[in-house]
């Protein structure tokens, strides 16, 4: 028995479910990835130890491949909503400007989700490919796997800038996406939209603030603030 009718409308519903579900999983991965990279706040020792555990127990390798595939699926399905023609994109930009002076918060959120999504597609693909090279090959570094010395060198050599842009866009895209997903499918239906927006803002600013601190440590601007928790863990 088919769960959805084999019609155009049925396919669109299926696409929405897959797009929303993949976006939700990617948001969870993004938070988990933030926790992993956040180990640098304790120091290079903790960063390398955690990376080694994920690789030794064969968690990192399949995860990178699966997430990259899911990222592409989500990008393809989400791209259906991005204006394909230049003239349509110009209309979307004009609409965004017009809405700034009007009470159309939901439409503005959608426009910014599209804008940040296009940036995440480019920079996120670059980051995932780089991550995959580290995890699956010894092309960079002294061994197969993620190493703090390689990660620090890259960021301090100039990757801090695209990573800063990626951080901002990912956090905005994910938080807006989760909010719109909750509204669209009636998740947490007992909560009002205003309450969901408060939750969305809390998640946004918490992870954005955490990401900024992590990036500052990776860039060598500030020392690892929690290095005292582990002997010899200073970055």
HELIX and SHEET records of a PDB file:
HELIX    1   1 UNK A    8  UNK A   37  1                                  30    
HELIX    2   2 UNK A   38  UNK A   41  5                                   4    
HELIX    3   3 UNK A   44  UNK A   56  1                                  13    
HELIX    4   4 UNK A   60  UNK A   78  1                                  19    
HELIX    5   5 UNK A   79  UNK A   81  5                                   3    
HELIX    6   6 UNK A   86  UNK A   99  1                                  14    
HELIX    7   7 UNK A  105  UNK A  136  1                                  32    
HELIX    8   8 UNK A  148  UNK A  154  1                                   7    
HELIX    9   9 UNK A  155  UNK A  159  3                                   5    
HELIX   10  10 UNK A  160  UNK A  184  1                                  25    
HELIX   11  11 UNK A  193  UNK A  218  1                                  26    
HELIX   12  12 UNK A  227  UNK A  229  5                                   3    
END                                                                             
